[in-house]
Amino acid sequence: MAKLIFRVSADNANEKVSVERMWVLVRERTSDGYLGVLDNEPAGIAENDELWLAPSFPFPAKHVINIEGRDANTAALALEVPHMR
């Protein structure tokens, strides 16, 4: 598990950017970083196809702000097909 900071353009005129810290299940290591799937639902970002419907998304190591070690549960989750909402 990797915790990333997401900076998302906000639709709200009072906010230009919404910032959210979220856990991502790392599914694969790539030459440029990692592929992962969102493991929690953001509180401050409206549901959208880019975060909620993507089966996985790439991210570089420089965006990781925390890690949680692998255990049997996360290893099994990483092998599953991501849920499509």
N, C-alpha and C positions, 0 to 999 in steps of 0.2 A: 504494500500500500504506500502511496506517495501523496503527500498533501501539497496541493498547488494553489497559487493565488491566481484567480481568474479576474481579469479586468474586462468588463463588458460595457459597451456603449449603452447608455440608458435612454429609454424613450421619454423619461420624465424631463421636462424643461428645467427643473431645479437642479437636476444632477446630470453631469455630462458622462460620468463613468460610475458604474457600480462595481465594487470590489467584494469578492467572496473567496473565502478559504474553504476548499473542498477536498475530500479524499478521493483518490482515483486508484482503481485496481489495475496494477501493472500486468499486462497480458504478454508483452513481448519486448525484448530489447532489439533495437534497430541500429543501423550504422550512425544515425543522427541523434539517437536518444531512446525513446520508449514509445510503445503504443499502450493506451489504457482506456478504461471505461469509467465513467462517473459512478461513484459508489454512494452518493447521497444527493438529496434534492436541495438545491440552493434556496435560501430564504429570501434573498433580495433581488433575484433575477427571475423575470417571468419565463414560463415554460416556452421553449423554442426548439425548432428542429435541429439546430446545430449541436446543442448539448444533450438533448433528451433522446433524439432518434438516431444519432450516430452510433454505429456498432462499436467503434473505437476511434480514438484520435491520437495524433502524434504529439509528443512534447519533449523538449530537451531537458537534460539534467539540471541546467541552470535555473529552471522554474520550480524545482522541488524545494519546499521549505521545511519538510519533515518527512520522516519515513517510519513505517511500522513494519517490523519483521514478518517474514512469511511464516505461516503455520499451516497445518493440514487443511483448515477451512479456506484460507485465501488461495492456497495452491489449487484446491478443487474448483473454486470459483473462477480462477483464471483459465481453466480448461473448458468451462461451459460456454455455450453460445450466448452472447449478450442478449438481454431482454429488449425487445422493441416495444415501445409504448404506443 
